């Protein structure tokens, strides 16, 4: 598991830094990336848990119980897309355009991150004993989303206006707290 976590973090860092160098990464990109990874985890875990249920009634009961996890993710994505994707960048057509490309899956750095993460997480689930797998309504990964939303709003409103985002290094410093937060909170126990 620790090796997979290291590969996941290294993949995100390398692809994100390459995206920053090409001017393709925004604060929205990184927060939406974290959200999308959580969606992938939730869907894969949900699928594994559904397959563990033996009867149709057990499967149906589990689907009803799991609704909360998907509802939380829905609330997050609406907030993330509206606030970070559009509202905070409404006056900056370049950032708004980048965010729209991410939403439409036209940002290849984002897409590659998602495809590699999906492959890594499916591989992880296949290599792991899933008998004790649970879908908590709130997890450590949700903390990343909460803190990223708060931190992202502060960065967008207080720090980004002071930096010239044409400068690749300024973008790196803006995105760095999010990556450090992910590394710190998601590290294996």
Backbone bond lengths (Angstrom), bond angles and torsions (degrees), N, CA, C in turn:
res aa  C-N    CA-C-N  psi(-1)  N-CA   C-N-CA  omega(-1)  CA-C   N-CA-C  phi
1 X - - - 1.453 - - 1.533 110.99 -
2 X 1.331 116.24 -41.04 1.465 118.75 -179.82 1.521 111.44 -63.18
3 X 1.341 116.55 -37.15 1.457 119.91 178.88 1.528 110.42 -64.21
4 X 1.330 116.71 -42.63 1.453 120.76 179.26 1.516 110.55 -63.42
5 X 1.324 116.84 -39.90 1.464 120.54 178.03 1.529 110.35 -62.47
6 X 1.326 116.86 -42.55 1.461 120.39 178.82 1.527 111.35 -62.94
7 X 1.329 116.22 -41.49 1.465 120.23 178.26 1.523 109.83 -64.19
8 X 1.337 117.13 -42.52 1.462 122.07 179.08 1.531 110.66 -59.53
9 X 1.315 116.96 -49.65 1.465 121.23 -178.88 1.529 110.55 -64.63
10 X 1.324 117.13 -44.69 1.464 120.53 179.55 1.527 110.78 -61.52
11 X 1.323 116.84 -42.38 1.464 121.08 178.76 1.519 110.74 -60.61
12 X 1.324 116.21 -49.08 1.468 120.13 -179.92 1.525 110.67 -60.64
13 X 1.330 117.28 -45.51 1.460 120.62 -178.49 1.527 111.76 -61.84
14 X 1.313 116.76 -49.15 1.469 120.23 -176.43 1.526 110.75 -64.15
15 X 1.323 116.66 -50.05 1.469 119.71 -177.92 1.520 111.07 -64.73
16 X 1.337 117.15 -41.35 1.466 120.20 -179.93 1.522 111.22 -66.04
17 X 1.318 117.71 -42.28 1.469 119.79 178.65 1.528 111.31 -65.76
18 X 1.326 117.32 -37.50 1.465 119.72 174.50 1.532 110.33 -63.73
19 X 1.334 116.42 -40.63 1.463 120.80 176.95 1.512 112.56 -63.78
20 X 1.338 116.60 -39.17 1.471 120.65 176.93 1.520 109.71 -62.97
21 X 1.342 116.24 -44.00 1.468 120.19 -179.84 1.532 111.52 -60.51
22 X 1.325 116.98 -28.88 1.460 121.41 179.27 1.531 112.63 -94.42
23 X 1.348 116.80 2.01 1.454 120.74 179.18 1.518 113.50 72.88
24 X 1.333 117.47 28.45 1.456 121.89 -175.75 1.529 113.81 -106.42
25 X 1.320 118.92 1.20 1.465 122.09 -175.04 1.517 109.64 -115.30
26 X 1.325 115.03 130.85 1.465 122.41 176.90 1.524 108.16 -124.64
27 X 1.323 116.20 174.38 1.468 120.02 175.37 1.529 109.11 -61.20
28 X 1.322 116.79 -40.47 1.464 119.92 176.78 1.525 110.81 -58.63
29 X 1.318 117.36 -45.12 1.464 122.39 -180.00 1.522 110.42 -51.65
30 X 1.328 117.04 -48.72 1.463 120.10 -173.43 1.529 111.09 -72.09
31 X 1.321 118.06 -39.28 1.468 120.18 179.13 1.528 110.09 -69.69
32 X 1.312 116.91 -40.56 1.462 121.35 177.32 1.525 110.29 -65.98
33 X 1.322 117.94 -35.69 1.457 122.46 175.45 1.523 110.27 -60.24
34 X 1.329 117.20 -47.50 1.465 120.74 178.55 1.526 110.52 -60.85
35 X 1.336 116.28 -42.16 1.458 119.72 179.26 1.527 110.41 -63.67
36 X 1.317 117.04 -45.27 1.453 120.67 -177.08 1.524 111.18 -64.99
37 X 1.328 116.65 -36.38 1.464 119.27 176.06 1.522 110.48 -63.52
38 X 1.308 117.09 -39.65 1.462 120.09 178.01 1.528 110.59 -66.68
39 X 1.318 117.54 -37.27 1.462 120.68 175.97 1.532 110.17 -62.05
40 X 1.324 116.58 -44.43 1.470 120.30 178.68 1.518 110.40 -60.94
41 X 1.336 117.11 -46.65 1.466 120.28 178.18 1.527 111.05 -58.28
42 X 1.316 116.24 -45.26 1.453 120.90 -177.25 1.529 110.99 -63.81
43 X 1.322 117.43 -44.50 1.468 120.94 -179.64 1.526 110.85 -66.06
44 X 1.327 117.69 -44.48 1.465 120.72 179.88 1.524 110.04 -65.51
45 X 1.325 118.10 -45.34 1.468 120.94 178.20 1.524 110.90 -62.17
46 X 1.327 116.37 -42.71 1.459 121.65 178.49 1.532 109.91 -58.95
47 X 1.323 116.62 -45.00 1.465 121.38 179.64 1.527 110.93 -62.06
48 X 1.329 116.57 -44.66 1.473 120.14 178.04 1.523 110.80 -60.88
49 X 1.312 116.68 -42.77 1.463 120.58 -178.00 1.533 111.75 -70.99
50 X 1.308 117.38 -34.76 1.476 119.80 176.56 1.530 109.87 -63.80
51 X 1.335 116.65 -42.14 1.457 119.96 -179.71 1.522 111.93 -64.87
52 X 1.332 117.53 -25.47 1.461 120.95 178.67 1.529 112.40 -74.91
53 X 1.317 117.68 -22.31 1.462 121.59 179.52 1.519 109.17 -74.46
54 X 1.322 116.39 137.85 1.452 119.96 -173.91 1.526 113.43 -92.85
55 X 1.309 118.00 -40.44 1.464 120.09 -176.25 1.523 110.58 -105.69
56 X 1.308 115.19 162.73 1.468 120.82 177.53 1.523 109.89 -62.68
57 X 1.330 117.57 -38.96 1.473 120.86 179.54 1.530 110.45 -62.57
58 X 1.339 117.83 -44.19 1.471 121.02 177.47 1.527 110.48 -61.05
59 X 1.313 117.57 -42.64 1.460 121.53 179.46 1.529 110.54 -62.97
60 X 1.334 116.92 -45.69 1.460 121.68 -179.80 1.535 110.98 -63.66
61 X 1.338 117.27 -43.97 1.472 120.70 178.10 1.520 110.93 -61.33
62 X 1.330 116.82 -40.58 1.463 120.19 179.38 1.526 111.22 -66.02
63 X 1.318 116.21 -39.29 1.470 119.89 178.43 1.524 110.02 -60.63
64 X 1.333 117.71 -42.75 1.474 121.04 178.32 1.525 111.17 -63.09
65 X 1.314 117.00 -42.43 1.472 121.20 -179.34 1.534 110.28 -66.77
66 X 1.322 117.30 -37.26 1.463 122.14 -176.52 1.520 113.56 -75.69
67 X 1.301 117.96 -11.15 1.457 121.87 -178.27 1.529 111.37 -53.49
68 X 1.335 117.64 -37.42 1.462 122.10 -178.78 1.523 113.13 -58.73
69 X 1.328 117.13 -40.48 1.472 120.41 179.68 1.522 111.07 -63.65
70 X 1.308 116.54 -42.25 1.462 120.07 179.89 1.531 111.28 -72.46
71 X 1.319 116.78 -33.80 1.463 119.92 178.51 1.526 110.69 -64.66
72 X 1.340 116.90 -44.18 1.477 121.03 177.75 1.523 109.86 -58.21
73 X 1.325 117.35 -44.36 1.464 120.80 179.39 1.527 111.39 -63.99
74 X 1.326 116.94 -36.68 1.462 120.49 177.16 1.526 110.75 -63.41
75 X 1.336 116.88 -43.95 1.470 120.91 179.02 1.527 109.45 -61.58
76 X 1.333 116.55 -45.11 1.463 120.63 178.72 1.523 111.98 -57.86
77 X 1.336 116.83 -48.10 1.467 119.33 -174.17 1.520 111.33 -66.68
78 X 1.313 117.75 -37.22 1.463 119.31 177.43 1.526 109.29 -62.23
79 X 1.313 116.46 -46.54 1.460 121.36 179.98 1.531 110.91 -63.27
80 X 1.324 117.12 -46.50 1.472 121.55 -177.77 1.525 111.05 -63.49
81 X 1.326 116.83 -47.81 1.470 119.74 -177.02 1.526 110.43 -66.75
82 X 1.325 117.04 -46.55 1.469 118.64 -178.06 1.521 112.21 -66.66
83 X 1.344 116.62 -49.26 1.464 119.73 -175.67 1.525 112.02 -73.25
84 X 1.335 116.88 -57.67 1.464 120.48 -173.15 1.521 112.73 -83.86
85 X 1.323 116.28 -33.97 1.453 118.98 -178.43 1.514 113.20 -73.97
86 X 1.338 115.95 -37.68 1.460 119.19 -173.84 1.530 114.12 -120.30
87 X 1.314 117.79 -60.84 1.474 120.63 -169.51 1.525 114.51 -59.43
88 X 1.326 117.42 -47.11 1.468 119.44 -176.22 1.534 113.07 -73.62
89 X 1.323 116.75 -14.35 1.464 120.22 -179.30 1.520 112.42 -118.15
90 X 1.310 117.10 15.82 1.458 121.01 -174.35 1.532 112.87 -57.55
91 X 1.331 117.82 -35.60 1.464 121.16 -178.07 1.523 113.47 -88.90
92 X 1.321 117.51 -3.53 1.458 121.43 179.76 1.530 108.33 -114.16
93 X 1.313 115.81 96.04 1.472 120.91 -174.59 1.534 112.33 -61.52
94 X 1.330 116.77 -33.28 1.462 119.52 -179.35 1.535 111.15 -66.02
95 X 1.343 116.43 -49.03 1.465 119.67 178.54 1.524 111.32 -65.89
96 X 1.319 116.78 -40.43 1.457 121.07 177.60 1.529 110.21 -59.83
97 X 1.318 116.54 -42.72 1.464 121.17 177.42 1.524 112.18 -62.70
98 X 1.332 116.47 -42.54 1.470 120.49 177.35 1.527 110.69 -61.44
99 X 1.326 116.02 -42.03 1.462 120.21 -179.19 1.526 111.31 -65.19
100 X 1.317 116.58 -40.50 1.467 120.42 178.57 1.531 110.34 -64.54
101 X 1.320 117.27 -38.61 1.465 120.26 176.72 1.529 111.49 -61.97
102 X 1.336 116.66 -38.25 1.466 120.34 177.51 1.529 109.71 -64.91
103 X 1.320 117.46 -46.80 1.468 121.49 -179.19 1.530 110.76 -60.25
104 X 1.315 116.72 -38.09 1.468 121.82 -177.54 1.538 112.52 -85.94
105 X 1.334 117.20 6.83 1.469 123.04 -178.32 1.527 111.66 58.22
106 X 1.333 116.02 41.45 1.461 121.85 177.73 1.531 110.94 -110.24
107 X 1.332 116.76 8.62 1.453 122.61 176.59 1.529 106.53 -104.65
108 X 1.325 116.53 108.90 1.457 119.97 -172.71 1.524 113.10 -67.93
109 X 1.306 118.44 -28.24 1.470 119.99 177.15 1.532 109.58 -65.50
110 X 1.318 115.89 -43.33 1.463 120.64 177.44 1.537 110.26 -64.17
111 X 1.310 116.67 -46.81 1.463 121.02 -178.35 1.524 111.81 -61.29
112 X 1.333 116.34 -43.82 1.463 119.69 179.09 1.520 110.37 -63.68
113 X 1.329 117.16 -42.22 1.461 120.64 175.89 1.522 110.70 -55.94
114 X 1.315 117.34 -46.14 1.465 121.51 -177.47 1.524 112.19 -67.46
115 X 1.325 117.26 -43.33 1.464 120.60 -179.61 1.528 110.53 -63.91
116 X 1.321 116.81 -45.65 1.466 120.02 179.29 1.518 111.47 -65.51
117 X 1.340 116.89 -39.76 1.457 119.41 178.53 1.529 110.68 -64.39
118 X 1.320 117.22 -43.52 1.463 121.09 178.60 1.526 110.52 -58.85
119 X 1.318 117.21 -47.06 1.470 120.81 179.46 1.525 110.97 -62.32
120 X 1.342 116.98 -44.09 1.455 120.49 179.81 1.528 111.29 -63.68
121 X 1.328 117.40 -41.29 1.462 119.54 -176.05 1.534 111.33 -73.24
122 X 1.319 117.97 -37.72 1.464 119.50 175.62 1.523 109.69 -63.87
123 X 1.325 116.65 -43.19 1.464 120.66 176.60 1.528 110.60 -58.93
124 X 1.328 116.91 -45.04 1.464 121.64 178.58 1.528 110.77 -57.85
125 X 1.329 117.06 -47.98 1.473 120.83 -178.50 1.522 111.12 -63.54
126 X 1.330 117.53 -35.45 1.464 120.31 179.58 1.522 111.53 -71.60
127 X 1.329 117.25 -28.32 1.461 121.58 -178.55 1.523 113.01 -89.87
128 X 1.320 116.84 -7.17 1.461 121.67 -174.25 1.523 110.23 -107.41
129 X 1.322 115.36 146.90 1.464 120.37 171.92 1.528 107.54 -74.67
130 X 1.304 117.04 114.27 1.459 122.15 -174.55 1.527 113.65 -96.85
131 X 1.323 117.68 15.00 1.470 119.18 -177.83 1.523 112.16 -66.12
132 X 1.308 118.56 -29.97 1.475 121.28 178.85 1.523 112.81 -101.06
133 X 1.316 116.60 12.67 1.459 121.21 -180.00 1.525 110.08 -65.20
134 X 1.317 115.58 135.22 1.463 121.43 177.99 1.515 108.88 -133.38
135 X 1.312 115.16 160.24 1.460 121.23 176.43 1.528 108.10 -116.94
136 X 1.330 117.12 84.02 1.466 117.93 -179.95 1.527 110.64 -68.84
137 X 1.306 114.99 149.91 1.456 119.72 178.17 1.521 110.39 -66.44
138 X 1.334 116.50 -32.60 1.458 121.53 -178.45 1.525 108.12 -136.54
139 X 1.357 117.04 130.09 1.463 121.39 -176.90 1.528 110.30 -134.41
140 X 1.337 115.37 -179.76 1.471 120.30 176.56 1.515 111.09 -60.55
141 X 1.307 116.76 -34.80 1.464 120.11 179.90 1.526 111.51 -67.74
142 X 1.321 116.70 -29.63 1.461 119.27 175.05 1.530 110.62 -68.28
143 X 1.322 115.67 -31.07 1.471 119.66 175.97 1.529 109.20 -61.68
144 X 1.333 116.82 -40.14 1.466 120.65 177.45 1.522 109.51 -58.34
145 X 1.324 116.91 -44.55 1.468 119.84 179.79 1.525 111.00 -64.70
146 X 1.344 117.24 -45.15 1.473 120.24 179.33 1.524 111.52 -59.41
147 X 1.317 115.74 -52.40 1.463 120.20 -177.37 1.533 110.21 -65.74
148 X 1.332 117.07 -37.98 1.468 120.29 179.01 1.521 111.08 -63.14
149 X 1.319 117.07 -38.91 1.463 119.94 178.87 1.525 110.22 -64.98
150 X 1.320 117.19 -46.44 1.471 121.06 -179.83 1.527 110.14 -66.59
151 X 1.332 116.47 -50.12 1.455 121.29 179.33 1.525 110.93 -61.71
152 X 1.331 115.57 -40.68 1.464 119.74 179.26 1.509 112.88 -62.16
153 X 1.323 116.57 -41.54 1.469 120.03 178.20 1.524 110.34 -63.48
154 X 1.333 116.87 -43.73 1.472 119.99 178.27 1.525 111.39 -62.55
155 X 1.318 116.12 -44.30 1.469 119.90 -179.94 1.526 110.32 -64.51
156 X 1.339 116.58 -45.85 1.470 120.13 -179.29 1.526 111.77 -61.64
157 X 1.315 116.72 -39.11 1.461 119.84 -174.67 1.528 113.88 -87.95
158 X 1.332 117.87 -31.00 1.461 120.13 -173.57 1.528 114.11 -107.41
159 X 1.320 117.96 -36.51 1.467 120.15 -172.39 1.522 112.49 -99.53
160 X 1.338 117.50 -46.56 1.470 120.87 -175.99 1.525 112.27 -55.33
161 X 1.341 119.67 -43.20 1.466 118.13 -179.95 1.535 113.98 -61.01
162 X 1.318 117.11 -23.05 1.469 120.56 -178.98 1.521 113.00 -84.14
163 X 1.336 117.39 -19.81 1.459 121.91 -179.07 1.509 110.36 -97.41
164 X 1.305 114.88 149.68 1.459 120.63 170.49 1.528 105.81 -88.85
165 X 1.327 117.79 104.11 1.461 120.74 -174.29 1.522 113.27 -70.85
166 X 1.312 117.89 -2.99 1.457 119.80 172.47 1.530 109.16 -68.76
167 X 1.316 115.86 -25.13 1.449 122.11 -179.99 1.529 109.26 -79.02
168 X 1.342 116.89 119.23 1.460 122.22 -178.67 1.516 111.56 -57.87
169 X 1.321 117.79 -38.83 1.467 119.92 -177.68 1.517 111.63 -69.27
170 X 1.310 117.64 -32.94 1.467 119.71 175.80 1.524 109.85 -63.52
171 X 1.321 117.68 -42.18 1.465 121.09 177.44 1.522 110.90 -62.33
172 X 1.327 116.11 -39.20 1.458 119.90 179.17 1.516 110.63 -61.97
173 X 1.318 118.48 -43.33 1.461 121.50 -179.95 1.526 112.00 -66.65
174 X 1.325 117.03 -31.49 1.458 120.45 178.19 1.524 110.71 -72.03
175 X 1.321 118.19 -38.44 1.470 122.83 -177.61 1.530 111.90 -81.77
176 X 1.320 118.34 -27.14 1.458 123.10 -175.24 1.536 114.37 -52.62
177 X 1.343 120.74 -44.07 1.465 118.67 179.69 1.530 113.63 -59.05
178 X 1.314 117.09 -33.42 1.462 120.41 178.97 1.523 111.28 -68.31
179 X 1.320 115.47 -43.06 1.459 119.39 179.66 1.530 110.86 -66.33
180 X 1.321 117.18 -40.94 1.469 120.44 177.05 1.525 111.56 -63.63
181 X 1.320 116.27 -39.72 1.466 120.81 177.41 1.525 110.35 -60.77
182 X 1.303 117.46 -45.11 1.459 121.85 179.57 1.525 110.64 -62.85
183 X 1.319 117.28 -46.10 1.470 121.01 179.93 1.518 110.18 -61.55
184 X 1.317 117.57 -44.04 1.460 121.81 -176.67 1.525 112.08 -68.23
185 X 1.300 118.34 -47.23 1.466 120.90 -174.20 1.518 112.20 -78.30
186 X 1.323 118.35 -34.89 1.466 119.93 -176.73 1.512 113.95 -90.23
187 X 1.300 118.74 3.22 1.466 118.06 -178.57 1.531 109.83 -61.95
188 X 1.338 116.63 143.54 1.466 119.55 179.71 1.516 110.70 -63.63
189 X 1.305 114.30 146.93 1.490 119.68 179.91 1.508 111.13 -74.64
